[in-house]
Amino acid sequence: MVSCSRSVTCAFLPAGCAAGSKGCRFPGAPAHSSVFFSDDLLGPETVATYSCERGFELLGPARRVCGHDGQWTPEGIPFCVLNVAAGKAPMQISSDLGGIPQKAIDGSTSSFFNVDTCTLTRAERVPWWYVNLLEPYMVQLVRLDFGESQDTCRRNLPATVVVRVGNNRPDLGTNPICNRFTGQLEEGKPLFLPCNPPMPGAFVSVHLEGANLSQLSICEAFVYTDQALPIERCPQFRDQPPGSTATYNGKCYIFYNRQPLSFKDSLAFCRSRGGTLVDESNPALQGFISWELWRRHRSDSNSQYWMGAVRDPQDRNNWKWLGGEDVTVSFWNLPGGNENCARYDGSKGWLWSDTNCNAKLNFICQHQPKACGKPEQPPNSTMVAKNFNVGAVIDYTCDEGHLLVGPASRTCLPTGFYNEFPPVCKRIQCGFPAEIPNGQYQLLNHTVSYLSRVLYSCDEGYELIGRAQLMCDIDERWNGPPPRCEAIECDDPPSIPNGKFTVSNNLTVVGTTVEYSCNSRNYKLIGPNKIICLPSGEYDENPPVCKEEIHTAAAVPVSPSKPTRTQTPPIKPRDPPAAPTRPSLPPARPGPQSPHQGPSSKRPGGSVDSSPAESAHVPHTVAASHPQDNEIPDSVNARSDLSPNVNVAHSVDEERHETGARLNLGAIIALGVFGGFVFLAAVITTIVILIRSGKKRKLPPARTMPSRWYTLLALPFPDQQVGRREFSRGAAYRNRTTAGYFSNPL
């Protein structure tokens, strides 16, 4: 396990090696690279320094700095790439002045045109140059160092350069376009043309487009990819010749040309080092081996190399590989022959020829790579691995707030590549929260990334229904539905006895005003006449009450200058009475006024309730204007069909007075005591007068005369009569005593 510490390579972060809370997270690292940190806590001002494995070239920023905002600058992650065009097979439309196409991939460049290091074509309508990579690669970047152009560069005319990558014939210009550049081509200045996204292909071609005939000159061409097997991962031996190793399709090939051996010894030598003779064939592999042998033996075309094919002992016309499989794809120079072993024949253009197995020839050992190298580690991630050898498993996890997109683990294959593409730690973003009517939200962290929180609130007068706070979850969604805002309503306005109310709105929402009033003017509103619905859902005050008002009855003054005149109708004769009896007494009530008190006044008309909470209202009553039965004109009529507690209008000298006042309790008690004494005196006086009158004379038999005592007490005028006997009444009514009248005994 690799540990994170100051000045220690930290290409991947094991568990526990994480950035501080106020620093940066892992900045990311490309494949085949190492990262050194100046501070193992990755705090602000920490410097990350990148370096590539041997054989790879760093493209991009070599240093990045952690800022105080937790971000690395510059933003771009560098690449560790391999130039797969070096030593491969180039071609161009034509050559001029010895500028052959191989000079663009010979590993030498120049800041100016040099016929020894740069290619040059003749003046062509659309000149082109291409390189055969011998196997498909994921091309990421093409770099071109241009030399002198007789028509374009010298005259400073703009040109258009098109780079194509694919597996079709490059001279036809049908492969997909990797990139295009239009502008001045400066001599000796590199032009970088990235393929975004990376493009697969075995052919990379360069086309110069223009209106006039042009010459194309390239001093060096680089085709970069990070998905190639470098020779550094192949087995290394002290006795192997320099530059003898090449890689193709995930395998290493070591060319031994200094110690020729027989077929049997060559095979034993390769196996002793963990390899074998070349025991497979296909057109691409045959092209690769032919090219490698050709460029190694340009001056020696008679070289011979063993290959791992032998004649089948059971069938002389059949050949088998060392592993026992039949040779199905072959590249024989001439069929036939009687030898049992096969070789690559340089004299025949590196085609196959049968050979005596005891001959001593050069040989090619084929090996599997031992490791895959350090894989890519995306930013904001942790990568855990014991090593990067074949069979090793690499595990990825993302930092908090990031989602792993891609495989969580990768395995190093025997080809020297990993079985999966690298994952990506995607920053979890939930997007902006949903808007809600009559409300708003606030981003508490000012972000919408993982674990960010949003707080909802409602406008005044609205109530939040649901969760007010939501959080951005791992699935890039807020962890719940947004709440809603509903209008706050108060309860229905309370009713009050003897009162009513009106509401300003149809709904009792916040701000609604309820106005109260009483049903009658006889009630007084106690409390606020208006209450308002508050945002709390309650009214600002308690409702009022309607309380009945209590009125005190005022005595009606009587003027003595206008006495009341009462006419007494004639009294009908009646039968003489039987034996004299004692007169019946009136009920216990205040007696009639003394003849010396002047005009009669109104009686108290209303009953008074002793309860302090309620008081009876005294209705205003006006006497009928037409005469009634048994009514004495121009006199006060006391009606027996009305309750003693009900006031009636009294006609006094054709004037009507309305009694509407009330008596208080003390006045009632005083008046009652005074009336009791008056009544008692009247009763005693009446009894005395009756006794004396009965002894002196008798009443006429045919006519009832008013009693003398009543005349003396109540009638100051001789012609005034106050009582009469009605014979039209029923028998049951004869014994009834009418208020203000007394019945004479029959």
Secondary structure, DSSP 8 states (H G I E B T S, - for coil): -----TTSB-SS--TT----TTS-----B-TTEEEEES-TT--TT-EEEEEE-TT-EEES-SEEEE-TTS-EES----EEEEE--TTSEEEES---TT--GGGGSSS---SS--TTT------BSS-EEEEEEEEEEEEEEEEEEE---TTTTTTT--EEEEEEEESS-GGGT-S-EEEEEEE---TT-EEEEEEEEEEEEEEEEEEEE-SS-B---EEEEEEEESSS--GGGS---TTS-TT-EEEETTEEEEEEEEEEE-HHHHHHHHHHTT-EE-----HHHHHHHHHHHHHH-SS-TT-EEEEEEEE-SS-TT-EEETTS-B--S--BSSS--S-SEEEEEGGGTSEEEEE-TTS-EEEEEEE--SB-----B-TTEEEE-S--BTT-EEEEEE-TTEEEES-SEEEB-TTSSBSS---EEEE-B--S----TTEEEEETTS--BTT-EEEEEE-TTEEEES-SEEEB-TTSSBSS---EEEE-B-------TTEEEEESSSS-BTT-EEEEEESSTTEEEES-SEEEB-TTSSBSS---EEEE-----------TTS---------------SS--------SS-----TTS-S------S-----SS-----------SS--TT--TTS----TTS-TTS----EETTEE--------HHHHHHHHHHHHHHHHHHHHHHHHHHHHHHHH----TT-----HHHHHHH--STT-------SSS-HHHHT---TT------
